[in-house]
């Protein structure tokens, strides 16, 4: 893998990003046991789990990482509505749990993106998948990277998506923008990665997936 140079304009063009993603993600995927998770910064929480093998009980899910093919790539995010039962108001990629009729994680990611933001599968060029991400809520997420036609205009499902916004890929892939934060949840301090961007706060599984994306595509 060619080390990332933030000053290299080609690295974040559609052609440069496509080349990098196809090259980096063409090999075999690491075993799930070595993949990223919400437990990476919380080993004591992992040790206290009722079932020692969380992978055995995790439910499959997938998200689409929409890389908008502008002159310089941006990633599209959603902000979940505040009335949802889980992860209300949080920033996420479009996605959700796999259904029995989904052929594979790509099918799940494309279906969910179409349902949540009106993204037609014909506007997406799949570039590969990152390492599966295990969440503390019991999901094993497959992140699918897709290059998206820049003419696409999001049409959010108002029941699930309060807003959509884009962030330059160069900002998200700069390791200096990754931070570690903690919050007290249920009387326990939980640690997590976060990427503040203006008044947006990208954290939790979404930030963890972005960190894995940096490691797989742009780390020396």
C-alpha positions in Angstrom: 0.0 0.0 0.0 1.3 3.4 -1.0 1.5 5.6 2.2 -1.0 8.5 2.3 0.1 12.0 1.6 -2.5 14.5 2.6 -1.0 16.9 0.2 -1.5 14.5 -2.7 -4.6 15.7 -4.5 -4.9 12.5 -6.6 -5.5 10.4 -3.4 -9.0 11.9 -2.9 -10.2 12.2 -6.5 -12.7 9.6 -7.7 -10.1 7.9 -9.9 -7.4 7.9 -7.1 -9.8 6.7 -4.4 -11.2 3.9 -6.6 -7.7 2.7 -7.4 -6.7 2.7 -3.8 -9.9 1.0 -2.5 -9.8 -1.8 -5.2 -6.2 -2.5 -4.5 -6.4 -2.5 -0.7 -9.7 -4.5 -0.4 -9.0 -7.1 -3.0 -7.4 -9.6 -0.6 -9.0 -12.0 2.0 -10.8 -10.4 4.9 -9.3 -10.9 8.3 -11.1 -13.2 10.7 -13.9 -11.6 12.7 -12.0 -12.2 15.9 -9.4 -9.8 14.8 -11.8 -7.1 13.5 -12.7 -3.8 15.1 -15.4 -3.5 17.7 -17.0 -1.3 20.4 -15.0 -3.4 22.9 -11.6 -2.3 21.6 -11.4 0.6 24.1 -13.5 -1.2 26.7 -11.9 -4.6 27.5 -13.6 -4.7 31.0 -17.0 -4.6 29.3 -16.1 -7.4 27.0 -14.9 -9.5 29.9 -18.3 -9.0 31.7 -20.4 -10.2 28.8 -22.9 -13.0 29.6 -21.8 -14.9 26.5 -18.0 -14.9 26.1 -18.2 -15.3 22.3 -20.1 -12.3 21.1 -19.6 -13.2 17.5 -21.6 -16.4 18.0 -24.7 -14.5 18.9 -24.2 -11.3 16.8 -26.8 -10.4 14.2 -25.5 -9.6 10.7 -26.0 -6.1 9.4 -24.4 -3.9 6.7 -23.9 -0.2 6.0 -23.1 1.6 2.9 -20.3 4.1 3.0 -21.4 6.5 0.2 -18.3 8.1 -1.4 -19.7 10.9 -3.5 -17.6 11.1 -6.7 -17.1 14.9 -6.6 -13.9 16.5 -7.9 -12.6 15.6 -4.4 -14.4 12.7 -2.6 -16.8 13.4 0.2 -18.6 10.8 2.4 -22.3 11.1 3.0 -23.7 10.7 6.5 -27.2 10.5 7.9 -28.4 11.9 11.3 -31.0 9.7 12.8 -34.3 11.1 14.0 -34.7 11.7 17.7 -37.7 9.5 18.2 -36.1 6.2 17.2 -35.8 3.5 19.9 -32.1 2.9 19.2 -29.3 5.3 18.6 -31.7 8.3 18.3 -30.1 11.5 16.9 -26.8 9.8 16.2 -24.7 10.2 13.1 -24.5 7.0 10.9 -24.1 5.6 7.5 -27.2 4.3 5.8 -27.7 0.7 6.8 -29.3 -1.8 9.0 -29.8 -5.5 9.8 -29.7 -8.2 7.2 -33.0 -9.7 6.0 -33.4 -13.3 4.9 -34.0 -12.2 1.4 -30.8 -10.2 1.1 -28.3 -12.1 -1.1 -25.3 -10.7 0.7 -24.0 -7.6 2.7 -23.9 -5.6 -0.5 -27.6 -6.3 -1.1 -28.4 -5.3 2.5 -26.4 -2.0 2.3 -28.0 -1.0 -1.1 -31.5 -1.9 0.1 -31.1 0.1 3.3 -29.6 3.1 1.5 -32.5 3.1 -1.0 -35.0 3.0 1.9 -33.3 5.6 4.1 -32.1 8.2 1.6 -33.6 7.2 -1.8 -30.2 6.2 -3.3 -30.9 4.0 -6.3 -28.5 1.0 -6.6 -27.8 2.0 -10.2 -26.0 5.1 -9.0 -23.6 3.1 -6.8 -20.3 1.4 -7.9 -19.2 -1.0 -5.2 -15.5 -0.9 -4.4 -15.2 -3.5 -1.6 -15.9 -4.2 2.1 -14.0 -3.2 5.2 -13.5 -5.5 8.2 -16.7 -6.5 9.9 -17.4 -4.3 13.0 -18.9 -5.8 16.2 -21.1 -3.5 18.2 -21.9 -3.5 21.8 -25.6 -3.9 20.9 -25.0 -7.2 19.3 -24.6 -6.5 15.6 -21.8 -7.6 13.2 -21.7 -4.8 10.6 -20.2 -5.3 7.2 -19.2 -1.8 5.8 -19.5 -1.6 2.0 -17.8 1.2 0.2 -19.6 2.5 -2.8 -18.7 5.3 -5.3 -21.8 7.3 -5.8 -22.9 9.4 -8.8 -22.5 13.1 -7.7 -25.8 14.0 -9.4 -27.6 12.1 -6.6 -29.8 14.2 -4.3 -30.8 12.5 -1.0 -34.5 12.0 -0.3 -34.5 11.1 3.4 -37.1 8.9 4.9 -38.4 11.3 7.5 -39.3 8.5 9.9 -35.6 7.5 10.2 -33.4 10.3 8.9 -33.5 13.8 10.2 -30.7 15.2 8.1 -27.9 14.2 5.6 -24.5 15.9 5.2 -21.2 15.4 3.6 -17.6 15.5 5.0 -14.4 15.7 2.9 -12.7 12.3 2.7 -9.4 14.0 3.3 -10.6 15.3 6.7 -11.9 11.9 7.7 -8.7 10.0 6.7 -6.4 12.4 8.6 -5.4 10.5 11.7 -5.0 13.8 13.6 -8.7 14.2 13.5 -9.5 11.0 15.5 -10.1 11.6 19.2 -10.8 9.4 22.2 -13.8 10.3 24.4 -15.7 8.7 27.2 -19.2 8.9 28.6 -20.9 7.4 31.6 -23.5 5.0 30.4 -25.6 3.1 32.9 -23.1 3.9 35.6 -20.1 2.7 33.6 -17.5 4.8 31.8 -17.5 3.8 28.1 -14.6 4.9 25.9 -15.0 5.4 22.1 -13.5 7.1 19.1 -14.9 10.3 17.8 -14.4 12.7 14.9 -15.8 16.2 15.5 -16.6 18.1 12.4 -18.0 21.6 12.9 -21.1 21.2 14.9 -21.3 17.5 14.0 -20.0 14.8 16.4 -19.3 11.5 14.6 -18.7 8.8 17.3 -19.2 5.2 18.3 -19.4 2.5 15.7 -19.4 5.1 12.8 -16.1 6.6 14.0 -14.7 3.1 14.6 -15.6 2.1 11.0 -13.9 5.2 9.7 -10.8 4.4 11.8 -10.7 0.9 10.2 -11.1 2.5 6.8 -8.1 4.7 7.5 -6.1 1.7 8.6 -7.1 -0.4 5.6 -6.8 2.2 2.8 -4.5 5.0 4.0 -2.2 3.9 6.8 1.5 3.5 5.9 
